[in-house]
């Protein structure tokens, strides 16, 4: 999922700067203003057991914490 973000960084910055994006299976699902909203939507769409990524889009590289739903 981070691969998608890294491969599309310039496009994502131009379209979603300072937003949280929801990515699942290498596909951008939606963008959100708040982390909490993105998380709730990810759980609503995919459930607690699914893997998905919430990524804040900014020029500064954030620290990522990936938690697998195993």
Residue pairs with C-beta under 8 A, 6 or more apart in sequence:
1 23
1 24
1 25
1 26
1 51
1 52
1 53
2 53
2 55
2 64
2 66
3 26
4 23
4 26
4 27
4 28
5 12
5 21
5 23
5 53
5 55
5 57
8 28
12 21
12 28
12 57
13 57
13 58
13 59
15 31
16 31
16 57
17 57
17 58
17 59
18 56
18 57
18 58
19 31
19 32
19 33
19 56
19 57
20 31
20 32
20 33
20 34
20 35
20 37
20 38
20 54
20 55
20 56
20 57
21 28
21 29
21 30
21 31
21 32
21 38
21 54
21 55
21 57
22 28
22 29
22 30
22 31
22 32
22 38
22 41
22 42
22 52
22 53
22 54
23 29
23 52
23 53
23 54
23 55
24 42
24 45
24 46
24 50
24 51
24 52
24 53
29 41
29 42
29 45
29 52
30 38
30 41
31 38
31 57
32 38
32 41
35 54
35 56
38 54
39 54
42 50
42 52
42 54
46 52
48 69
49 69
50 69
51 68
51 69
53 66
55 62
55 64
56 62
